[in-house]
Amino acid sequence: MKYTKFVALLLEEDDQETGFLAAAQHLHEEGMLEKEVHKILLQNLLWIEEHLPKRPDFPQNQNEPSSPMSWLKDTSTQHLKAMQNIQEILEQNDILVEVLEVDNPGKIIYEDEWQIVAMPFMR
């Protein structure tokens, strides 16, 4: 099975990277999109919110060098399509998106029908 992660490269005011969906939410709230594009973005954000279970929060362990990462399963075709629709809008608005695909994202600590959360392996 392949796993996919969408990463938005958008720096916040404090120079911290933001997540993919947070970048999309920021673009939505900014109110600078054309009406039709805004409608498509909002439809996809709402679809993801309704159809992708919220993963549990995992406390940051100071002994761990990285944080848990969410990945979509390759069987999550509708979720992937919604994310690709959002990706297209972000990129049209000069927000760089990287799509990562891996076979083994790390130690799985959460799983549902559509996604996993994994701790990346140490290198």
Buried (B, 14 or more C-beta within 10 A) or exposed (E): EEBBBBBBEBEEEEEEEBEBBEBBBBBBEEEEBEEEBBEBBBEBBEBBEEEBEEBEEEEEEEEEEEEBBBBBBEEBEEBBEBBBBBBBBBEEBEBEBEEEEEEEBBEBEBEEEBBBBBBBEEE
